[in-house]
Amino acid sequence: MDGPDAGRACCVRIAVVTDSAAGFAPEWSAPGGLADGIPVVAMPVLVGADILTGEHDDVTAPLMVALAAGTTVRTSRPSPGQFDAVYGRLAEEGYDGIVSVHLSGLLSGTVEAARQAASRATIPVEVIDARTAGMAQGRAALAARAAARRGADLQAAAAAAAMAARASALYFYVPSVEQLRRGGRIPAAAGWLGALLSVRVILHVQGGRLVPLERMRSAARGMARLQELVEADITARAGDVLLTVHHFGNVDEAAALAGRLEAVAGTGQVSTAPCPSVLAAHAGLGVVAVTVSPG
């Protein structure tokens, strides 16, 4: 492209922001890691009277104790001010625009908080409702960053994030529905679940909501069925896949599942990561979630 704007077009700097529901493992955000350079806005977890605003080591231990003890656990959206601070810092660092990728707006008010901050940011901000969570959301943020590094403009990078989110799937094995009921995350499923607090369920994200797929009595059958559903998803896709197995309080179980999935993932990559605390707070101890994304 010739003309006065040619130089600027090749040098546009686009930043990517997400929230802690994206499920990045701690090492991924470290220098040189998979998500290095993507600011992650923390989503508060409320344990009794305490507000936990970190992730991983800062939240995992007290959240596990609270869930095991039956302590009231709630979650909250980040404040618009948190986004103001991140967007302002990125503007000061010389970025020309921001793609901000967030947890489904049907599960959290995070997207709305981001939009409020975007409306007063000093540089353009495209807020993307990923309509999913975990590394299905995380892959969308990574897709936006990859597009930006290839020279995409703000709209193209945002489109890459939206496309990656739509192309990803998220499946949950939940060993007890009690915590989900407490948080009111699947009220429409109350009749389907009946009064069996010990029932295990498989859920997935559909249209931005957590939707029940199947229920079973046995934990072994629940994990086996989760594996079957993921394998069927992989088979139905053309090309390589990227899988992430999320866990909370059951690292060995998740690692074993990841190992079994490697046999069907072909040349795709299979990784493990802690379940984001904002999801674990509702799914409870022992949750295993698997995200399937195009490679």
C-alpha positions as CSV (number, residue, x, y, z in Angstrom):
1,M,0.0,0.0,0.0
2,D,1.4,3.4,-1.0
3,G,0.5,6.8,0.5
4,P,0.9,8.7,3.8
5,D,-0.8,5.9,5.9
6,A,1.4,3.1,4.6
7,G,4.0,3.3,7.3
8,R,1.4,3.5,10.1
9,A,-0.6,0.6,8.7
10,C,2.4,-1.8,9.1
11,C,3.2,-0.6,12.6
12,V,-0.2,-0.7,14.4
13,R,0.2,-2.3,17.8
14,I,-2.7,-4.3,19.1
15,A,-2.8,-5.5,22.7
16,V,-4.9,-8.4,24.0
17,V,-6.6,-8.5,27.5
18,T,-8.6,-11.3,29.1
19,D,-9.8,-12.3,32.6
20,S,-8.9,-15.1,34.9
21,A,-11.7,-17.4,33.7
22,A,-9.4,-18.0,30.6
23,G,-7.7,-20.7,32.6
24,F,-4.1,-19.9,31.8
25,A,-1.7,-22.2,33.8
26,P,0.7,-20.1,36.0
27,E,3.7,-20.9,33.8
28,W,1.9,-19.8,30.6
29,S,1.8,-16.2,31.9
30,A,5.5,-16.2,32.8
31,P,8.1,-14.6,30.6
32,G,8.4,-16.7,27.4
33,G,5.2,-18.6,28.3
34,L,2.3,-19.3,26.0
35,A,0.3,-16.3,27.3
36,D,3.2,-14.0,28.0
37,G,2.2,-10.4,27.5
38,I,-1.6,-10.9,27.8
39,P,-2.8,-9.0,30.9
40,V,-5.3,-11.1,32.9
41,V,-7.9,-9.2,35.0
42,A,-8.6,-11.1,38.2
43,M,-12.2,-12.1,38.9
44,P,-12.9,-12.0,42.7
45,V,-13.9,-15.1,44.6
46,L,-15.7,-14.5,47.9
47,V,-15.1,-17.1,50.6
48,G,-17.2,-16.3,53.6
49,A,-16.3,-12.7,54.5
50,D,-13.0,-12.8,52.6
51,I,-12.5,-11.5,49.0
52,L,-9.8,-13.4,47.1
53,T,-8.6,-11.4,44.0
54,G,-5.6,-13.4,42.8
55,E,-5.4,-16.7,41.1
56,H,-3.7,-20.1,41.5
57,D,-1.7,-20.2,44.8
58,D,-3.5,-17.1,46.2
59,V,-6.9,-18.7,45.8
60,T,-6.6,-22.4,45.3
61,A,-5.8,-23.5,48.9
62,P,-8.4,-21.4,50.7
63,L,-11.1,-22.2,48.1
64,M,-10.4,-25.9,48.4
65,V,-10.8,-25.7,52.2
66,A,-14.0,-23.6,51.9
67,L,-15.6,-26.0,49.4
68,A,-14.7,-29.1,51.5
69,A,-16.1,-27.4,54.7
70,G,-19.3,-26.2,53.0
71,T,-18.5,-22.6,53.5
72,T,-20.4,-20.1,51.4
73,V,-18.5,-19.4,48.2
74,R,-19.6,-16.8,45.7
75,T,-18.0,-15.0,42.7
76,S,-18.2,-11.5,41.4
77,R,-17.3,-9.6,38.3
78,P,-14.2,-7.4,38.2
79,S,-14.9,-3.7,38.6
80,P,-14.9,-1.4,35.6
81,G,-12.0,0.4,37.4
82,Q,-9.8,-2.7,37.1
83,F,-10.3,-2.5,33.3
84,D,-9.7,1.3,33.3
85,A,-6.3,0.7,34.9
86,V,-5.3,-2.0,32.4
87,Y,-6.5,-0.2,29.3
88,G,-4.9,3.0,30.5
89,R,-1.5,1.3,31.1
90,L,-1.6,-0.2,27.6
91,A,-2.4,3.2,26.1
92,E,0.6,4.7,27.9
93,E,2.8,1.8,26.6
94,G,2.0,3.0,23.0
95,Y,-0.6,0.5,21.9
96,D,-3.0,1.7,19.2
97,G,-5.9,-0.6,20.2
98,I,-7.0,-3.5,22.5
99,V,-8.9,-6.7,22.0
100,S,-10.5,-7.6,25.3
101,V,-11.8,-11.2,25.5
102,H,-14.0,-12.3,28.3
103,L,-16.1,-15.0,30.1
104,S,-19.6,-15.5,28.7
105,G,-21.9,-12.6,29.5
106,L,-24.6,-15.2,30.4
107,L,-22.3,-16.5,33.2
108,S,-20.8,-13.2,34.5
109,G,-21.1,-9.5,34.3
110,T,-17.4,-9.2,33.4
111,V,-18.1,-8.3,29.8
112,E,-20.3,-5.5,30.8
113,A,-17.6,-4.1,33.2
114,A,-15.1,-4.3,30.3
115,R,-17.5,-2.5,28.0
116,Q,-18.0,0.3,30.5
117,A,-14.3,0.9,30.7
118,A,-13.9,0.6,26.9
119,S,-16.4,3.4,26.4
120,R,-14.0,5.8,28.2
121,A,-10.7,4.4,27.1
122,T,-8.3,6.7,25.3
123,I,-7.6,4.1,22.5
124,P,-10.1,1.9,20.7
125,V,-11.1,-1.3,22.6
126,E,-13.0,-4.2,21.0
127,V,-14.7,-6.2,23.8
128,I,-15.4,-9.8,22.8
129,D,-18.0,-11.9,24.7
130,A,-16.4,-15.4,24.2
131,R,-19.6,-17.0,25.2
132,T,-17.5,-19.7,26.8
133,A,-14.9,-20.1,29.5
134,G,-11.6,-21.9,30.4
135,M,-9.1,-22.4,27.7
136,A,-11.9,-22.2,25.1
137,Q,-11.8,-18.5,26.1
138,G,-8.1,-18.6,26.5
139,R,-7.6,-19.9,23.0
140,A,-9.6,-16.9,21.7
141,A,-7.3,-14.5,23.4
142,L,-4.3,-16.3,22.0
143,A,-5.8,-16.2,18.5
144,A,-6.2,-12.4,18.8
145,R,-2.6,-12.0,19.8
146,A,-1.4,-14.3,17.0
147,A,-3.4,-12.2,14.5
148,A,-2.0,-9.0,15.9
149,R,1.6,-10.3,15.7
150,R,0.9,-11.1,12.0
151,G,0.0,-7.5,11.4
152,A,-3.8,-7.6,11.7
153,D,-5.6,-4.4,12.6
154,L,-8.0,-4.1,15.6
155,Q,-11.1,-5.4,13.8
156,A,-9.3,-8.4,12.2
157,A,-7.7,-9.4,15.6
158,A,-11.1,-9.1,17.3
159,A,-12.6,-11.3,14.5
160,A,-9.9,-13.9,15.0
161,A,-10.8,-14.1,18.7
162,A,-14.5,-14.4,18.0
163,M,-13.9,-17.1,15.4
164,A,-11.6,-19.1,17.8
165,A,-14.2,-18.9,20.6
166,R,-17.0,-20.2,18.3
167,A,-14.8,-23.1,17.1
168,S,-13.9,-24.3,20.6
169,A,-15.9,-26.6,22.8
170,L,-15.9,-27.0,26.6
171,Y,-17.0,-30.1,28.5
172,F,-17.3,-30.5,32.3
173,Y,-17.4,-33.5,34.5
174,V,-18.9,-32.4,37.9
175,P,-18.8,-35.0,40.7
176,S,-21.6,-33.4,42.7
177,V,-24.3,-30.9,41.7
178,E,-24.6,-29.5,45.2
179,Q,-22.2,-26.6,44.6
180,L,-23.8,-25.8,41.2
181,R,-27.2,-25.6,42.8
182,R,-26.0,-23.3,45.6
183,G,-24.6,-20.9,43.0
184,G,-27.8,-21.1,40.9
185,R,-25.7,-21.8,37.7
186,I,-28.0,-24.5,36.3
187,P,-31.5,-23.6,37.7
188,A,-33.2,-24.9,34.5
189,A,-31.8,-28.3,35.2
190,A,-33.4,-28.7,38.6
191,G,-36.1,-31.1,37.4
192,W,-33.7,-33.0,35.2
193,L,-31.4,-33.6,38.1
194,G,-34.1,-34.5,40.6
195,A,-33.3,-34.7,44.2
196,L,-30.1,-36.7,43.9
197,L,-27.3,-34.6,45.4
198,S,-24.9,-37.5,44.7
199,V,-25.5,-37.6,41.0
200,R,-22.5,-36.9,38.7
201,V,-23.1,-34.8,35.6
202,I,-21.5,-33.9,32.3
203,L,-22.1,-30.4,31.3
204,H,-21.0,-28.3,28.3
205,V,-21.2,-24.7,27.2
206,Q,-23.9,-24.0,24.7
207,G,-25.0,-20.5,23.6
208,G,-22.9,-19.1,26.4
209,R,-24.7,-21.1,29.2
210,L,-23.8,-24.2,31.1
211,V,-26.1,-27.0,29.8
212,P,-26.5,-30.5,31.3
213,L,-25.7,-33.3,28.8
214,E,-25.8,-36.5,30.9
215,R,-26.0,-37.8,34.5
216,M,-24.7,-40.9,36.1
217,R,-24.2,-42.5,39.5
218,S,-20.6,-43.7,39.1
219,A,-17.5,-41.4,39.1
220,A,-15.7,-43.9,36.9
221,R,-18.5,-43.8,34.4
222,G,-18.6,-40.0,34.5
223,M,-14.9,-39.7,33.6
224,A,-15.2,-42.4,30.9
225,R,-18.1,-40.6,29.4
226,L,-16.3,-37.3,29.4
227,Q,-13.5,-39.0,27.5
228,E,-15.9,-40.5,25.0
229,L,-17.5,-37.1,24.3
230,V,-14.1,-35.4,23.8
231,E,-13.0,-38.2,21.5
232,A,-16.2,-37.9,19.5
233,D,-15.6,-34.1,19.2
234,I,-12.0,-34.7,18.0
235,T,-13.1,-37.2,15.4
236,A,-15.8,-34.9,14.0
237,R,-13.2,-32.1,13.4
238,A,-10.9,-31.8,10.3
239,G,-7.3,-31.1,11.2
240,D,-5.3,-30.9,14.4
241,V,-6.8,-30.0,17.7
242,L,-5.5,-28.4,20.9
243,L,-6.8,-29.9,24.2
244,T,-6.6,-28.6,27.7
245,V,-7.7,-30.6,30.7
246,H,-8.6,-28.4,33.7
247,H,-8.6,-29.8,37.2
248,F,-9.3,-28.7,40.8
249,G,-8.1,-30.9,43.6
250,N,-7.4,-33.9,41.3
251,V,-4.2,-33.3,39.4
252,D,-3.4,-37.0,39.0
253,E,-6.9,-37.8,37.6
254,A,-6.6,-35.0,35.1
255,A,-3.1,-36.0,34.1
256,A,-4.3,-39.6,33.5
257,L,-7.1,-38.3,31.3
258,A,-4.7,-36.1,29.4
259,G,-2.5,-39.1,28.7
260,R,-5.4,-41.1,27.4
261,L,-6.5,-38.3,25.1
262,E,-3.0,-38.0,23.6
263,A,-3.6,-41.3,21.9
264,V,-6.5,-39.8,19.9
265,A,-5.3,-36.2,19.5
266,G,-2.9,-37.2,16.7
267,T,-0.4,-34.4,16.2
268,G,-2.4,-32.1,18.3
269,Q,-1.3,-30.8,21.7
270,V,-2.7,-31.9,25.1
271,S,-2.0,-29.8,28.2
272,T,-3.3,-29.6,31.7
273,A,-4.0,-26.5,33.8
274,P,-5.8,-25.7,37.0
275,C,-9.5,-25.0,36.7
276,P,-10.0,-21.2,36.9
277,S,-11.1,-20.4,40.5
278,V,-14.2,-18.6,39.3
279,L,-15.4,-21.8,37.7
280,A,-14.2,-24.1,40.4
281,A,-16.1,-22.0,43.0
282,H,-19.3,-23.2,41.3
283,A,-18.3,-26.7,40.0
284,G,-16.7,-27.8,43.2
285,L,-13.9,-30.1,44.2
286,G,-13.0,-32.8,41.7
287,V,-14.3,-31.0,38.6
288,V,-12.5,-32.0,35.4
289,A,-13.1,-29.8,32.3
290,V,-11.7,-30.4,28.8
291,T,-11.5,-27.7,26.1
292,V,-11.2,-28.7,22.4
293,S,-10.0,-26.1,20.0
294,P,-8.7,-26.2,16.4
295,G,-5.0,-26.5,16.1
